[in-house]
Amino acid sequence: GNPSTLYSLARKPRKAVASARERIAACIGAKPEEIHFTSGGTEADNWALEGAAFCSPDRQGQIVTSSIEHHAVLHTCDFLGRLGYCIDLLPVNQDGTVAASVLEELLREDTILVSIMLANNEIGTIQPIRELAEVTHRHKSLFHTDGVQAVGHIPVDVKELGVDMLSASAHKFNGPKGCGFLYIRDGIAIEPLMHGGAQEHGRRAGTENVAGIVGMATALEEHQKQLKHEMTYLCGLADILLGHLRETGLDFLVNGSSNRIPGSLSLSFRGADGEMLLHRLDLMGTAVATGSACDSKAAVLSHVIQAIGVPDDYKHGTVRITLGMDNNEKDARTIAGQIARILK
């Protein structure tokens, strides 16, 4: 049954979608009517930026983001720049952190939107979002955060963060692929994403993905129940892996801030080739990345690694390791041993 129709067959799926909206809202401190379902984080990011930009009265103005955002944000900004909007990129420090003082200096009277990710998808650094949002709101501008890497992995409360919009993707917390949501604070006006129907409060037309939406809500609830345990467990696994790597005597850097997503490690090995390391580890049964998973076909140095200033003799030997609840201490020791065997 189509949940947007009036016949009786639609009642069950309509209730399922409504229930999922309520459950997801409860997980992030939002109201149900502030949750808008999308096909994933990329769509949600595009909608947040374009929707805010297209709502500006003269179709002009400034949009501010950081130099280490996901390409779903950066490429959307490129597109808006070609339409005449002013796009400004904030620098980050060596930890990959955006400073509120730097943001304040950059904001203008015509600033439409600031978009800073909650946690970086490559180095895991968690940004001071509340502070950045407060600065933005003092200038009477909107604040969006890409929460794709954070939702389901650290506590996220949109009211405490003070954000106007937040993007999330189900597959990042073990939900179905191709499903996500955009939180839009009540009272915020942005242009609809798609036209042609009244779904998602008239803001995103198209028949609802009922199975994906229900699966997403269930997955997020499961993560919320185990959040404290998962955070402690994954931080412990990361420490074990790093400890064993240090015992090998390998020369490497841990990129990003110590305040990062649990279980997320970006490591740069001196004089190594990250792509070679990726393929050799893959043959050993261990899957790592050299940058963003969405950029897997591009054998180029990550823009994030360049932005945080990783030294030349380390940056090409960068890999990203993400530990999950299916991993254990033996896995952490095995990965460290595999890397040592390859690089030695």
Secondary structure, 3 states (H helix, E strand, C coil): CCCCCCCHHHHHHHHHHHHHHHHHHHHHCCCHHHEEEECCHHHHHHHHHHHHHCCCCCCCCEEEEECCCCHHHHHHHHHHHHCCCEEEEECCCCCCCCCHHHHHHHCCCCEEEEECCCECCCCCEECCHHHHHHHHHHCCCEEEEECCCCECCECCCHHHHCCCEEEEEHHHHCCCCCCEEEEECCCCCCCCCECCCCHHHHCECCCCCHHHHHHHHHHHHHHHHCHHHHHHHHHHHHHHHHHHHHHCCCCEEECCCCCECCCEEEEEECCCCHHHHHHHHHHCCCCCECCCHHHCCCCCCCHHHHHCCCCHHHHCCEEEEECCCCCCHHHHHHHHHHHHHHHC
